[in-house]
Every structure is written in C-alpha cells, then in structure tokens.
C-alpha cells in the first residue's frame, strides 16, 4: 500500500491556505519572533514598519552598539520579500543591488 503525505501551508494571520508561504522574522526588545504568511501580508507588515526602520540603527544581540548582528535586519528581509513578490531575482544572502533598494523605496 502506498502512502502520500500532503503538506499544506496556512497563513498564521487569517488561517487561509497558502500556495506560497513567507516566513517573516523580526526582533523586538531582545526577542526574535517569526510567523508564516502570504507574500501580501508580509508586504503589509514590512510597510507598517517603514517609519520605524527609517530612524533605526543596527544593534548586536546584547543590545549594545557595535558590530551588527549576523542576523538579517528587518528592512533587508522586507526588501528581499518585496523583491521576490515583484519579480526580481534576489539571493537569500549578500548585498542587495541599489536598483532593487531604490525600487522598494519608491514602492513603499
């Protein structure tokens, strides 16, 4: 007898079944959080943070200024998510091209 397992992705925000899931990772008050959602909800989340990210600076995990953490900055994550949603090819790590950053900033 054959068995087939089916994995379904469900949006943590509204419970909708997802064809494409985005895991949003962010930090607040020294704690890391994540949720799975649709690309559209990920974009809404990123847009809602823009005014705070614009005045923020990177901090290491101890909260002291200095060398930035190796973890991706929420703005970088937002740019990567936006770029994928809008047809740009972008890697999971490394420098983001100025073309993509400019397009992201113009769109949000």
C-alpha positions as CSV (number, residue, x, y, z in Angstrom):
1,X,0.0,0.0,0.0
2,X,1.4,3.4,-1.0
3,X,1.1,6.5,1.2
4,X,1.2,10.1,0.2
5,X,1.8,12.9,2.7
6,X,0.5,16.3,1.7
7,X,1.9,19.5,3.4
8,X,-0.4,22.5,3.4
9,X,0.9,25.9,4.3
10,X,-1.6,28.0,6.3
11,X,-1.4,31.8,7.0
12,X,-0.8,32.4,10.7
13,X,-2.8,35.7,10.4
14,X,-6.0,34.6,8.8
15,X,-5.8,30.8,8.5
16,X,-6.1,30.8,4.7
17,X,-4.4,28.0,2.8
18,X,-1.3,29.4,1.0
19,X,0.2,28.4,-2.3
20,X,3.3,30.4,-1.4
21,X,4.3,30.9,2.2
22,X,6.7,33.6,3.5
23,X,8.3,33.3,6.9
24,X,8.6,36.7,8.5
25,X,11.3,37.0,11.1
26,X,11.7,40.1,13.3
27,X,13.0,41.2,16.7
28,X,11.6,43.3,19.4
29,X,13.0,44.1,22.8
30,X,15.8,41.5,22.5
31,X,13.5,38.6,21.4
32,X,13.2,37.1,17.9
33,X,9.7,36.3,16.5
34,X,8.5,34.7,13.3
35,X,5.3,33.9,11.6
36,X,4.2,32.3,8.3
37,X,2.0,34.3,6.0
38,X,1.3,35.2,2.4
39,X,3.5,37.5,0.4
40,X,0.8,40.2,0.5
41,X,0.7,40.1,4.3
42,X,4.5,40.1,4.5
43,X,4.5,43.2,2.4
44,X,1.9,44.9,4.6
45,X,4.0,44.1,7.7
46,X,7.1,45.5,6.1
47,X,5.3,48.7,5.0
48,X,3.9,49.1,8.6
49,X,7.5,49.2,9.9
50,X,9.0,51.6,7.5
51,X,8.8,54.8,9.6
52,X,10.5,53.0,12.5
53,X,13.1,51.4,10.3
54,X,13.9,54.7,8.8
55,X,15.1,56.1,12.1
56,X,16.6,52.8,13.5
57,X,20.2,51.6,13.6
58,X,21.6,48.1,13.8
59,X,22.3,46.7,17.2
60,X,24.1,43.5,18.2
61,X,22.2,40.8,20.1
62,X,23.2,42.2,23.5
63,X,21.6,45.5,22.6
64,X,24.8,47.5,22.7
65,X,26.1,49.4,19.8
66,X,29.0,47.9,18.0
67,X,29.4,45.3,15.3
68,X,26.0,44.4,13.8
69,X,24.5,41.0,14.3
70,X,24.9,38.4,11.6
71,X,21.0,38.1,11.5
72,X,19.4,40.0,8.7
73,X,17.9,43.4,9.5
74,X,14.1,43.5,9.3
75,X,14.4,46.1,6.5
76,X,16.7,43.8,4.5
77,X,14.2,41.0,5.0
78,X,11.4,43.3,3.9
79,X,13.3,44.3,0.7
80,X,14.0,40.7,-0.2
81,X,10.3,39.7,0.3
82,X,9.1,42.7,-1.7
83,X,11.6,42.0,-4.5
84,X,10.5,38.4,-4.8
85,X,6.8,39.4,-4.9
86,X,7.6,41.9,-7.6
87,X,9.5,39.6,-9.9
88,X,13.1,40.4,-9.0
89,X,15.7,37.6,-8.7
90,X,17.4,38.0,-5.4
91,X,19.6,35.7,-3.3
92,X,18.9,34.9,0.4
93,X,22.1,36.5,1.5
94,X,24.6,39.1,0.4
95,X,24.4,42.6,-0.9
96,X,21.1,43.9,-2.4
97,X,21.5,45.9,-5.6
98,X,20.9,49.6,-5.4
99,X,18.3,49.1,-8.2
100,X,16.2,46.8,-6.0
101,X,16.6,49.1,-3.0
102,X,15.5,52.1,-5.0
103,X,12.5,50.3,-6.5
104,X,11.5,49.1,-3.0
105,X,11.7,52.6,-1.5
106,X,9.7,54.0,-4.4
107,X,7.0,51.4,-3.9
108,X,6.5,51.7,-0.1
